[in-house]
Amino acid sequence: MALAFVVGLSAQQTAWSFGQSWQDIVQPVGVLQVNPPQSAGEVNRYLMSLDPNITPATAPFDTRTDVTRIVTTQNLYFTRIFDPPTGSNAVGSWLVRPAELRGMSAQQIRNVLALPAMPRFSAFVIVPAGITMLTGIAGPIAGWGEGGANQSKLIGPPFVPIGNYFNLQALGDCFLCYRVLAPDGNANRVGAALDRAIAPAYSSLETLYNNLDMMYYGPAAQRFRDALLSLSGEGATGSQTVAFANSATFIDGIRQQATNWVGRSASGVGLWGNLSGASSSLRGDNGSATLNATGATVQVGLGHAIDPDVVVGAAIGGSNSGYSVADRFTTGTYNAVSLALYGVARKENFYAAGTLSYSHGDTGMTRQVTVNELFNKQQGNFSTDVVGARIELGLRGAAGNLSVTPFAAFQPTWLRQGAFSEGLTGASNSLVNMGLNYQSQSVTSLPASLGLQVDGQIPLEGGWTLSPSLRAAWIYEFQTDRSLQAALAMLPGQSFTVYGASAPRNTAQVQLGLTAFDGDRVTGYLTLGADLSDRGQALQARAGLNIAF
């Protein structure tokens, strides 16, 4: 007699312990048809009456256990292990939950299922509602294996449609090991983290695994890897690149203002300000995605000439930037406030300029996560602290009507990105939260540069002078990695590291400037610049004004 008893226990994959109640073993979600469940011996005899190939010596269920008969009430996900030469084909009635075998070799699978020969193939199976299943523990069979896996037998009619058997493929050395189908890059790191865990039965995490399993198939390998990349949160590294660029723009504005004094006498106090805009594109490398960004920065400062050859000052600025990592469906905004102290000193033709800055930024990030039939949007907010420094040494010389200044600079920058957790936002087709918990990150940028600046002077009426300039530099970045550590909110114990588009190792920087000044009192300037590398470019425009009192 059928009993209205819904079975759907959550349990970790464990070895069978004899004497353990059948209720503690993972059962299909459905209605229990016979209560109490039948003994395995009784079920084995029933199966022998249906199939002459089943004998007392090859009884499928362990006789020390009980076997349940359940009618399913929702779609359930199974795998089928088969080997045609032994009479076992892709479409068949013996199934096992993927979690029972995940990570096993073919030899281990044969042992826990007690199969007559080494299995060579697998298929993924969706069992719909309304299907009757016998579920119990595989018994030991002499010469075949020790058994112990939790297995199910389909009893029809109705039968599982043939189309519900798919992803037929050869067994590899590691069954459903995600790192195998995603052998490198960020997808491999996410896959390896998932490989280290076991999802509780019928949990949201197992729903995620099931959706990945449905794509675990050679012809669908790219979709599978894209799903792992979607989970990775790689786009959050874009905020690091934007924060470094913001700090560099802020420092460069101060650098330009400070070195304007190098060729002229300084006196009194100077109040200055400038506005800059930038656009950049950085192609990904080693499997990472392209990052695009735009931004604007405004800054004001105060400089004081201690004597004609030494100027010290302070500056404050604000910036707003937006970025996108289109291939990871990620967008973000970065807003920062920056402070700096600076100084420039000269002795005859030699000068030294230094800047120490601090920036605090807030990032809002949104990304879409898609894994087969699952998708949702995630949102995160986090803060970033950046400490930057620059020291530049140069030697100013004359060449006819031009001044020629070779220079060298070093600009270390340290970034601390705060920890944060994502939350669901906007559209979602399930309750499966595929968001991440991000650890705090410490990232360093260490660019050194060598360059040359050429300035000219064109006298104008009224005491004004027009000074065109060309500044060119080679920048070498010692620390190119832009990375993060995170873990799925559903799987907090298995963190992984992913890498975003790394900073270019070598960059050519070119700036064209036009400065107009009235003696030492009023200076206005316009600069156009480009940073060019083998993986992208950054374009910048800046306009500024200085008034000395």
C-alpha positions as CSV (number, residue, x, y, z in Angstrom):
1,M,0.0,0.0,0.0
2,A,1.3,3.4,-1.0
3,L,2.0,5.8,1.9
4,A,2.1,9.6,1.6
5,F,5.6,9.8,3.0
6,V,7.9,12.3,1.3
7,V,11.6,11.3,1.4
8,G,14.3,13.8,0.7
9,L,17.0,13.6,3.3
10,S,20.2,15.7,3.0
11,A,23.3,13.7,3.8
12,Q,27.0,13.8,2.9
13,Q,28.4,11.0,0.7
14,T,29.6,8.5,3.3
15,A,30.6,4.9,3.3
16,W,27.7,2.5,4.2
17,S,27.7,1.5,7.8
18,F,25.8,-1.7,8.5
19,G,23.1,-1.3,11.1
20,Q,22.5,2.3,9.9
21,S,18.8,3.0,9.3
22,W,17.7,3.3,5.7
23,Q,16.3,6.8,6.6
24,D,19.9,8.0,7.1
25,I,20.8,7.0,3.5
26,V,20.2,9.5,0.7
27,Q,16.9,8.6,-0.9
28,P,15.2,10.0,-4.0
29,V,12.7,12.9,-3.4
30,G,9.3,11.3,-3.6
31,V,6.6,9.3,-2.0
32,L,7.5,6.1,-0.1
33,Q,5.4,3.3,-1.6
34,V,6.1,0.5,0.9
35,N,6.5,1.0,4.6
36,P,8.5,-0.4,6.2
37,P,10.9,-0.8,3.3
38,Q,11.5,-4.3,2.0
39,S,14.6,-6.3,2.9
40,A,17.3,-6.4,0.2
41,G,16.9,-10.2,0.1
42,E,13.2,-9.8,-0.8
43,V,14.0,-7.2,-3.5
44,N,16.8,-9.2,-4.9
45,R,14.5,-12.2,-5.4
46,Y,12.0,-10.0,-7.1
47,L,14.7,-8.7,-9.5
48,M,15.8,-12.3,-10.2
49,S,12.3,-13.1,-11.3
50,L,12.5,-10.3,-13.9
51,D,16.1,-10.8,-15.1
52,P,17.6,-14.3,-15.5
53,N,21.1,-12.7,-15.5
54,I,20.6,-11.9,-11.8
55,T,21.5,-14.8,-9.6
56,P,22.1,-15.3,-5.9
57,A,25.8,-14.9,-6.6
58,T,25.2,-11.6,-8.4
59,A,22.5,-10.1,-6.2
60,P,22.6,-6.3,-6.7
61,F,21.6,-5.1,-3.2
62,D,23.4,-5.9,0.0
63,T,21.4,-8.5,1.9
64,R,22.2,-6.8,5.2
65,T,20.2,-3.7,4.3
66,D,16.7,-2.6,3.3
67,V,15.6,-1.2,-0.1
68,T,13.1,1.6,-0.5
69,R,10.4,1.8,-3.3
70,I,9.8,5.5,-4.0
71,V,7.8,7.4,-6.7
72,T,9.6,10.6,-7.6
73,T,7.8,14.0,-7.2
74,Q,10.4,16.2,-9.0
75,N,13.2,16.1,-11.5
76,L,16.2,14.3,-10.1
77,Y,19.7,14.0,-11.5
78,F,21.6,10.8,-11.8
79,T,24.5,9.3,-13.8
80,R,24.6,5.9,-15.6
81,I,27.7,3.8,-15.8
82,F,27.8,1.3,-18.6
83,D,29.9,-0.8,-20.9
84,P,28.4,-2.2,-24.1
85,P,30.6,-5.3,-24.5
86,T,29.2,-6.6,-21.2
87,G,25.6,-6.0,-22.3
88,S,25.2,-2.7,-20.5
89,N,24.1,0.3,-22.7
90,A,23.6,4.0,-22.3
91,V,19.9,3.7,-21.8
92,G,19.2,1.5,-18.8
93,S,17.6,1.1,-15.4
94,W,20.5,1.1,-12.9
95,L,21.5,4.6,-11.9
96,V,23.6,6.3,-9.2
97,R,23.7,9.9,-7.9
98,P,26.8,11.7,-9.3
99,A,28.0,12.6,-5.8
100,E,28.4,8.9,-5.0
101,L,31.2,8.6,-7.7
102,R,32.6,12.1,-8.2
103,G,36.4,12.0,-8.2
104,M,36.7,8.3,-8.6
105,S,38.7,6.3,-11.1
106,A,37.1,3.6,-13.3
107,Q,38.6,0.9,-11.0
108,Q,37.1,2.6,-7.9
109,I,33.7,2.9,-9.6
110,R,33.7,-0.8,-10.5
111,N,34.6,-1.7,-6.9
112,V,31.9,0.4,-5.2
113,L,29.2,-0.7,-7.6
114,A,30.4,-4.3,-7.9
115,L,30.4,-4.3,-11.7
116,P,31.2,-7.4,-13.8
117,A,33.9,-5.6,-15.8
118,M,35.8,-2.3,-15.9
119,P,33.3,0.4,-16.9
120,R,34.3,2.6,-19.8
121,F,31.3,5.0,-20.3
122,S,28.9,7.2,-18.5
123,A,25.7,9.2,-19.3
124,F,23.8,11.9,-17.5
125,V,20.2,11.1,-16.7
126,I,17.3,13.3,-15.7
127,V,14.6,11.3,-13.9
128,P,11.3,13.1,-14.0
129,A,8.5,13.0,-11.5
130,G,6.2,9.9,-11.4
131,I,9.0,7.3,-11.9
132,T,9.3,4.4,-9.4
133,M,12.8,3.7,-8.1
134,L,14.2,1.0,-5.9
135,T,17.1,2.5,-3.8
136,G,19.6,0.7,-1.6
137,I,23.2,-0.2,-1.1
138,A,25.2,-2.1,-3.7
139,G,26.2,-5.5,-2.3
140,P,29.6,-7.2,-2.6
141,I,30.0,-9.6,-5.5
142,A,33.0,-12.0,-5.5
143,G,35.4,-11.1,-8.3
144,W,33.5,-7.9,-9.1
145,G,33.8,-5.5,-6.2
146,E,33.1,-4.7,-2.6
147,G,30.0,-2.6,-3.3
148,G,28.9,0.0,-0.8
149,A,27.6,2.7,-3.1
150,N,24.1,4.0,-2.9
151,Q,22.4,2.9,-6.2
152,S,18.9,3.0,-7.7
153,K,16.9,0.8,-10.0
154,L,14.2,2.2,-12.2
155,I,10.9,0.2,-12.3
156,G,8.5,1.0,-15.1
157,P,6.1,1.8,-16.5
158,P,6.2,4.8,-16.8
159,F,9.7,4.8,-18.1
160,V,12.3,7.6,-18.2
161,P,12.3,9.0,-21.8
162,I,15.3,8.1,-23.9
163,G,16.0,11.8,-24.5
164,N,16.7,12.2,-20.8
165,Y,19.9,10.2,-21.2
166,F,22.5,12.5,-22.6
167,N,26.2,13.5,-22.5
168,L,27.3,10.0,-23.4
169,Q,31.1,9.9,-23.0
170,A,34.1,7.8,-22.1
171,L,35.1,7.6,-18.4
172,G,38.3,9.4,-17.7
173,D,40.8,8.9,-14.9
174,C,38.8,11.1,-12.6
175,F,35.0,11.0,-12.9
176,L,33.3,14.4,-13.0
177,C,36.5,16.2,-12.0
178,Y,35.9,19.7,-13.1
179,R,39.6,20.6,-13.2
180,V,40.1,17.9,-15.9
181,L,37.7,19.5,-18.4
182,A,39.0,23.0,-17.4
183,P,42.7,22.3,-17.3
184,D,44.1,25.8,-16.9
185,G,43.4,29.4,-15.9
186,N,40.7,30.8,-13.7
187,A,38.2,28.1,-14.7
188,N,40.7,25.4,-13.5
189,R,41.0,27.2,-10.1
190,V,37.3,27.4,-9.6
191,G,36.8,23.8,-10.8
192,A,39.5,22.5,-8.4
193,A,37.8,24.3,-5.5
194,L,34.5,22.6,-6.4
195,D,36.3,19.2,-6.8
196,R,37.5,19.4,-3.2
197,A,33.9,19.6,-1.8
198,I,30.9,17.3,-1.5
199,A,27.5,18.9,-1.8
200,P,24.7,17.9,0.7
201,A,22.0,15.9,-1.1
202,Y,19.3,18.0,-2.8
203,S,20.8,21.2,-1.5
204,S,21.2,24.5,-3.5
205,L,24.9,23.6,-3.8
206,E,24.0,20.2,-5.4
207,T,21.7,22.0,-7.8
208,L,24.8,24.0,-8.9
209,Y,26.8,20.8,-9.3
210,N,24.0,19.2,-11.3
211,N,23.9,22.1,-13.7
212,L,27.7,21.9,-14.1
213,D,27.4,18.2,-14.6
214,M,24.9,18.6,-17.4
215,M,27.7,20.5,-19.3
216,Y,30.5,18.2,-18.3
217,Y,30.9,16.8,-21.8
218,G,33.6,17.3,-24.5
219,P,31.5,19.1,-27.1
220,A,30.1,21.4,-24.4
221,A,33.6,22.0,-22.8
222,Q,33.6,25.7,-23.7
223,R,30.2,26.3,-22.2
224,F,31.4,24.4,-19.1
225,R,34.5,26.5,-18.8
226,D,32.5,29.7,-19.4
227,A,30.2,28.7,-16.5
228,L,33.2,28.3,-14.2
229,L,34.5,31.7,-15.3
230,S,31.1,33.2,-14.6
231,L,31.4,31.9,-11.0
232,S,34.9,33.2,-10.6
233,G,34.3,36.9,-9.8
234,E,37.2,37.8,-12.0
235,G,35.7,41.2,-12.8
236,A,36.3,42.4,-9.3
237,T,40.0,42.7,-10.2
238,G,39.0,45.5,-12.5
239,S,38.6,47.7,-9.5
240,Q,42.3,47.2,-8.6
241,T,43.4,48.3,-12.0
242,V,41.1,51.3,-11.9
243,A,42.3,52.3,-8.4
244,F,46.0,52.1,-9.5
245,A,45.2,54.2,-12.6
246,N,43.4,56.7,-10.4
247,S,46.3,57.0,-8.1
248,A,48.7,57.4,-11.0
249,T,46.6,60.1,-12.6
250,F,46.4,62.0,-9.3
251,I,50.2,61.8,-8.8
252,D,50.9,62.7,-12.4
253,G,48.8,65.9,-12.0
254,I,51.0,66.9,-9.1
255,R,54.1,65.9,-11.0
256,Q,53.2,68.1,-13.9
257,Q,52.4,71.0,-11.6
258,A,55.6,70.6,-9.6
259,T,58.0,70.3,-12.6
260,N,56.4,73.4,-14.2
261,W,58.5,75.3,-11.6
262,V,61.8,73.5,-12.5
263,G,62.5,75.8,-15.4
264,R,61.5,79.1,-13.7
265,S,62.0,80.9,-10.4
266,A,59.5,80.2,-7.8
267,S,58.3,82.6,-5.1
268,G,55.5,83.0,-2.7
269,V,52.4,80.8,-2.7
270,G,50.8,79.2,-5.7
271,L,47.2,78.0,-5.9
272,W,46.5,75.6,-8.7
273,G,44.0,73.2,-10.0
274,N,43.4,70.8,-12.9
275,L,40.8,68.6,-14.5
276,S,41.6,65.4,-16.3
277,G,39.7,62.7,-18.2
278,A,40.9,59.3,-19.3
279,S,39.8,56.3,-21.2
280,S,41.6,52.9,-21.3
281,S,41.3,49.4,-22.7
282,L,43.4,46.5,-21.4
283,R,43.2,43.1,-23.2
284,G,43.2,40.1,-20.9
285,D,46.0,37.6,-20.8
286,N,46.3,33.9,-19.8
287,G,42.6,33.4,-20.1
288,S,41.5,36.6,-18.4
289,A,39.1,39.0,-20.0
290,T,39.5,42.5,-21.4
291,L,38.9,45.5,-19.1
292,N,37.6,48.9,-20.3
293,A,37.5,52.0,-18.1
294,T,36.8,55.7,-18.2
295,G,37.2,58.3,-15.6
296,A,37.6,61.9,-14.6
297,T,39.7,63.5,-11.8
298,V,39.7,67.0,-10.4
299,Q,42.4,68.2,-8.1
300,V,43.5,71.4,-6.4
301,G,46.6,72.2,-4.5
302,L,48.7,74.8,-2.8
303,G,52.4,75.2,-3.3
304,H,54.8,77.3,-1.3
305,A,58.3,78.4,-2.4
306,I,60.6,78.1,0.6
307,D,63.2,79.7,-1.5
308,P,63.6,80.1,-5.3
309,D,64.8,76.5,-5.6
310,V,62.5,74.6,-3.2
311,V,58.8,74.2,-3.4
312,V,56.6,72.2,-1.1
313,G,52.8,71.7,-1.2
314,A,49.7,69.7,-0.6
315,A,46.9,68.6,-2.9
316,I,43.4,67.1,-2.7
317,G,41.3,65.6,-5.4
318,G,38.3,63.6,-6.3
319,S,37.6,61.1,-9.1
320,N,34.8,59.1,-10.6
321,S,35.5,56.1,-12.8
322,G,33.5,53.4,-14.5
323,Y,34.7,50.0,-15.7
324,S,33.4,46.9,-17.4
325,V,34.6,43.4,-18.0
326,A,32.2,42.5,-20.7
327,D,33.1,38.8,-21.1
328,R,32.4,38.3,-17.4
329,F,29.2,40.4,-17.5
330,T,30.7,42.7,-14.9
331,T,30.4,46.5,-14.5
332,G,31.5,48.7,-11.7
333,T,32.0,52.3,-10.5
334,Y,34.9,53.6,-8.5
335,N,34.7,56.9,-6.5
336,A,37.8,58.1,-4.6
337,V,39.1,61.0,-2.6
338,S,42.9,61.6,-2.7
339,L,45.3,63.6,-0.6
340,A,49.0,64.2,-1.2
341,L,52.1,66.0,0.0
342,Y,54.8,66.9,-2.5
343,G,58.0,68.8,-3.0
344,V,60.5,69.7,-5.7
345,A,64.1,71.0,-5.2
346,R,66.7,71.9,-7.7
347,K,70.4,72.6,-7.6
348,E,71.8,74.2,-10.7
349,N,70.5,71.9,-13.5
350,F,69.6,68.9,-11.3
351,Y,66.2,68.5,-9.7
352,A,64.4,66.0,-7.5
353,A,60.7,65.8,-7.1
354,G,58.7,63.6,-4.7
355,T,55.1,62.9,-3.9
356,L,53.4,60.9,-1.2
357,S,49.6,60.2,-1.7
358,Y,46.7,58.4,-0.1
359,S,43.4,57.6,-1.7
360,H,40.3,56.1,-0.3
361,G,37.8,54.7,-2.8
362,D,34.4,53.0,-2.8
363,T,33.5,50.5,-5.5
364,G,30.0,49.3,-6.5
365,M,30.1,46.2,-8.7
366,T,27.3,44.2,-10.5
367,R,27.8,41.0,-12.4
368,Q,25.6,38.3,-13.9
369,V,26.3,34.7,-13.2
370,T,25.1,32.0,-15.6
371,V,25.6,28.3,-15.1
372,N,23.5,26.2,-17.6
373,E,19.9,26.7,-16.5
374,L,20.8,28.9,-13.5
375,F,21.3,32.6,-13.6
376,N,21.3,35.5,-11.2
377,K,22.7,39.0,-10.7
378,Q,25.1,39.7,-7.9
379,Q,26.0,43.0,-6.4
380,G,28.8,43.9,-4.1
381,N,30.2,47.1,-2.5
382,F,33.7,47.5,-1.0
383,S,36.3,50.0,-0.1
384,T,39.9,50.4,-1.3
385,D,42.8,52.1,0.3
386,V,45.8,53.1,-1.9
387,V,49.1,54.6,-0.8
388,G,51.3,55.8,-3.6
389,A,54.7,57.5,-3.8
390,R,56.8,58.9,-6.6
391,I,60.4,60.1,-6.7
392,E,61.7,61.6,-9.9
393,L,65.3,62.7,-10.6
394,G,66.2,64.8,-13.7
395,L,68.9,66.9,-15.3
396,R,67.8,69.9,-17.2
397,G,70.0,71.0,-20.1
398,A,69.8,73.4,-23.0
399,A,70.0,72.6,-26.8
400,G,69.6,75.8,-28.7
401,N,66.2,77.3,-28.0
402,L,65.1,74.0,-26.4
403,S,65.5,72.6,-22.9
404,V,66.2,68.8,-22.8
405,T,65.6,66.9,-19.6
406,P,66.4,63.2,-19.2
407,F,64.7,61.8,-16.1
408,A,64.2,58.6,-14.1
409,A,61.4,57.8,-11.7
410,F,60.1,55.1,-9.4
411,Q,56.4,55.0,-8.3
412,P,55.6,52.2,-5.9
413,T,51.9,51.9,-5.0
414,W,50.2,49.7,-2.4
415,L,46.6,48.8,-2.5
416,R,44.3,47.2,0.1
417,Q,40.9,46.0,-1.2
418,G,38.5,45.3,1.6
419,A,36.7,42.0,2.1
420,F,33.0,41.9,1.1
421,S,30.2,39.6,0.2
422,E,27.9,39.7,-2.8
423,G,24.1,39.8,-2.6
424,L,21.4,38.9,-5.1
425,T,20.0,41.8,-7.0
426,G,17.6,42.1,-10.0
427,A,16.5,39.1,-12.0
428,S,17.1,35.5,-10.9
429,N,15.6,32.2,-12.1
430,S,16.2,30.2,-8.9
431,L,16.9,30.5,-5.2
432,V,20.4,29.2,-5.8
433,N,22.7,32.1,-4.7
434,M,25.9,31.8,-6.8
435,G,27.5,34.8,-5.1
436,L,30.9,35.0,-3.6
437,N,32.6,36.0,-0.4
438,Y,35.8,37.9,-1.2
439,Q,38.7,38.0,1.1
440,S,40.6,41.3,1.6
441,Q,43.4,41.7,-1.0
442,S,46.8,43.3,-0.9
443,V,48.2,44.2,-4.3
444,T,51.3,46.1,-5.3
445,S,52.3,48.1,-8.3
446,L,56.0,48.8,-8.8
447,P,56.6,50.8,-12.1
448,A,60.0,52.4,-12.9
449,S,60.5,54.7,-15.8
450,L,63.2,56.3,-17.9
451,G,62.4,59.2,-20.1
452,L,63.1,62.5,-21.8
453,Q,61.3,65.8,-21.8
454,V,61.8,68.5,-24.4
455,D,60.5,72.0,-23.9
456,G,60.5,75.0,-26.1
457,Q,59.7,78.7,-25.5
458,I,58.0,81.1,-27.8
459,P,57.8,84.7,-26.6
460,L,54.4,86.4,-27.0
461,E,53.2,90.0,-26.7
462,G,52.3,91.3,-23.2
463,G,55.0,89.3,-21.4
464,W,53.5,85.9,-22.1
465,T,55.4,82.9,-23.1
466,L,54.1,79.8,-24.9
467,S,56.0,76.6,-24.2
468,P,55.2,73.4,-26.2
469,S,56.6,70.2,-24.7
470,L,57.1,66.6,-25.6
471,R,57.6,64.0,-22.8
472,A,58.3,60.4,-23.6
473,A,59.1,57.5,-21.2
474,W,59.5,53.8,-21.0
475,I,57.8,52.3,-18.0
476,Y,58.7,48.9,-16.7
477,E,56.2,47.3,-14.2
478,F,57.8,44.8,-11.8
479,Q,54.5,43.6,-10.3
480,T,51.9,42.8,-13.0
481,D,49.5,40.5,-11.2
482,R,46.0,41.6,-10.4
483,S,44.3,38.9,-8.4
484,L,41.7,38.1,-5.8
485,Q,40.8,35.3,-3.4
486,A,37.1,34.3,-3.0
487,A,34.8,31.4,-2.2
488,L,31.3,30.6,-3.1
489,A,28.9,31.8,-0.3
490,M,27.4,28.2,-0.5
491,L,30.9,26.7,-0.1
492,P,32.9,29.0,2.2
493,G,35.6,26.5,3.1
494,Q,36.9,26.2,-0.5
495,S,38.5,29.4,-1.6
496,F,40.3,30.0,-4.9
497,T,42.5,32.6,-6.5
498,V,41.7,34.1,-9.8
499,Y,43.6,36.6,-11.9
500,G,42.3,39.5,-13.9
501,A,43.9,41.3,-16.8
502,S,47.5,41.9,-15.6
503,A,49.3,45.2,-15.9
504,P,51.5,45.5,-19.0
505,R,55.1,44.7,-18.3
506,N,56.4,47.4,-20.7
507,T,54.6,50.6,-21.6
508,A,55.5,53.5,-23.8
509,Q,54.2,56.8,-22.4
510,V,53.9,59.9,-24.6
511,Q,52.6,63.3,-23.5
512,L,52.2,66.4,-25.6
513,G,51.8,69.7,-23.7
514,L,51.2,73.3,-24.3
515,T,51.9,75.8,-21.5
516,A,51.4,79.5,-21.4
517,F,52.7,81.6,-18.6
518,D,52.9,85.3,-17.6
519,G,56.3,85.5,-15.9
520,D,56.0,83.6,-12.7
521,R,52.4,84.7,-11.9
522,V,49.9,82.9,-14.0
523,T,50.4,79.5,-15.7
524,G,47.9,77.6,-17.8
525,Y,48.5,74.3,-19.5
526,L,46.9,71.6,-21.6
527,T,48.3,68.1,-21.9
528,L,47.3,65.1,-24.1
529,G,48.9,61.7,-23.3
530,A,48.9,58.1,-24.3
531,D,50.2,55.0,-22.6
532,L,50.7,52.3,-25.2
533,S,51.5,48.6,-24.7
534,D,51.2,45.4,-26.6
535,R,47.9,44.7,-24.9
536,G,46.1,48.0,-25.0
537,Q,46.2,51.7,-24.5
538,A,45.2,54.5,-22.1
539,L,44.4,58.0,-23.4
540,Q,44.3,61.1,-21.1
541,A,43.7,64.8,-21.4
542,R,44.4,67.4,-18.7
543,A,43.9,71.1,-18.4
544,G,45.2,73.1,-15.5
545,L,45.8,76.6,-14.1
546,N,48.3,78.0,-11.5
547,I,48.2,81.4,-9.9
548,A,51.1,82.6,-7.8
549,F,50.6,85.2,-5.0
